[in-house]
Amino acid sequence: ALERELGVRLFNRTTRKLSLTSEGRQFFQRVAPLLSQLDEAVADVRRSPEHPEGLIKVSVTPTFGRHCLTPVIAEFL
């Protein structure tokens, strides 16, 4: 689909081998830094305060844990 959109062949294809054309190599060199930046942006969003992650340690008495925490832990997760 990308080749159709660009109007150029990006890969040389045979039944045994797939390799970049010179246009494909040039295109990849230009977009590789952008893809890296996109990966970083996605990782930053996933680490945002709206999506907390990590280990939570809770220290309570066994009775409190059994009666108050156990029923709501699955929903929290």
The 8 nearest C-alpha neighbors of each residue, nearest first, counted from 0:
[[1, 3, 2, 4, 5, 6, 8, 7],
 [2, 0, 4, 3, 5, 6, 9, 7],
 [1, 3, 5, 0, 4, 7, 8, 6],
 [4, 2, 6, 0, 1, 5, 7, 8],
 [3, 5, 1, 2, 6, 0, 7, 8],
 [6, 4, 2, 3, 7, 1, 8, 0],
 [5, 7, 3, 4, 2, 8, 1, 9],
 [8, 6, 2, 5, 9, 3, 22, 4],
 [7, 9, 2, 10, 20, 6, 23, 22],
 [8, 10, 23, 20, 22, 19, 7, 2],
 [11, 9, 19, 20, 18, 8, 12, 23],
 [10, 12, 18, 17, 19, 20, 13, 9],
 [13, 11, 17, 10, 16, 18, 14, 15],
 [12, 14, 16, 15, 17, 11, 18, 10],
 [13, 15, 16, 12, 17, 11, 18, 10],
 [16, 14, 13, 17, 12, 18, 11, 10],
 [15, 17, 13, 12, 14, 18, 11, 10],
 [16, 18, 12, 11, 13, 10, 19, 15],
 [19, 17, 11, 10, 16, 20, 12, 9],
 [18, 20, 10, 23, 24, 9, 11, 21],
 [19, 21, 23, 10, 22, 9, 11, 24],
 [20, 22, 24, 23, 25, 19, 9, 26],
 [23, 21, 25, 20, 24, 9, 26, 8],
 [24, 22, 9, 20, 26, 19, 21, 25],
 [23, 25, 21, 27, 22, 26, 19, 20],
 [26, 24, 22, 28, 23, 27, 21, 29],
 [27, 25, 23, 29, 24, 28, 22, 30],
 [26, 28, 24, 30, 29, 25, 31, 23],
 [29, 27, 25, 26, 31, 30, 24, 32],
 [28, 30, 26, 27, 31, 25, 32, 33],
 [29, 31, 33, 27, 32, 28, 34, 26],
 [30, 32, 34, 33, 28, 27, 29, 35],
 [33, 31, 35, 34, 30, 36, 29, 28],
 [34, 32, 36, 30, 35, 31, 37, 29],
 [35, 33, 37, 31, 36, 32, 30, 38],
 [34, 36, 32, 38, 33, 37, 31, 39],
 [37, 35, 39, 33, 34, 38, 40, 32],
 [36, 38, 34, 40, 35, 39, 33, 41],
 [39, 37, 35, 41, 36, 40, 34, 42],
 [40, 38, 36, 42, 37, 41, 43, 35],
 [41, 39, 37, 43, 42, 38, 36, 44],
 [40, 42, 38, 44, 43, 39, 37, 45],
 [41, 43, 39, 45, 40, 44, 38, 46],
 [44, 42, 40, 46, 45, 41, 39, 47],
 [45, 43, 47, 41, 46, 42, 40, 50],
 [44, 46, 42, 43, 47, 50, 41, 51],
 [45, 47, 43, 44, 42, 50, 48, 51],
 [46, 48, 44, 49, 45, 50, 43, 51],
 [49, 47, 50, 51, 46, 45, 44, 52],
 [50, 48, 47, 51, 46, 45, 44, 52],
 [51, 49, 48, 47, 45, 46, 52, 44],
 [52, 50, 48, 49, 47, 46, 53, 45],
 [53, 51, 50, 54, 46, 48, 55, 45],
 [52, 54, 55, 51, 56, 50, 46, 48],
 [53, 55, 56, 52, 57, 51, 76, 75],
 [56, 54, 57, 53, 52, 58, 51, 76],
 [55, 57, 54, 58, 59, 53, 64, 68],
 [58, 56, 59, 55, 64, 68, 60, 54],
 [57, 59, 56, 60, 64, 61, 63, 55],
 [60, 58, 64, 57, 61, 63, 62, 68],
 [59, 61, 63, 62, 64, 58, 65, 57],
 [62, 60, 64, 63, 65, 59, 66, 58],
 [61, 63, 65, 64, 60, 66, 67, 59],
 [64, 62, 66, 60, 67, 65, 61, 59],
 [65, 63, 68, 61, 62, 67, 66, 69],
 [64, 66, 62, 69, 63, 67, 61, 68],
 [65, 67, 63, 64, 62, 68, 69, 70],
 [68, 66, 63, 64, 65, 69, 70, 71],
 [69, 67, 64, 71, 70, 72, 65, 66],
 [68, 70, 65, 72, 71, 67, 64, 66],
 [71, 69, 68, 72, 67, 66, 73, 65],
 [72, 70, 74, 68, 69, 73, 75, 67],
 [71, 73, 75, 69, 74, 68, 70, 76],
 [74, 72, 76, 75, 71, 70, 69, 68],
 [73, 75, 71, 72, 76, 70, 69, 68],
 [76, 74, 72, 73, 71, 70, 68, 69],
 [75, 73, 74, 72, 71, 52, 55, 69]]
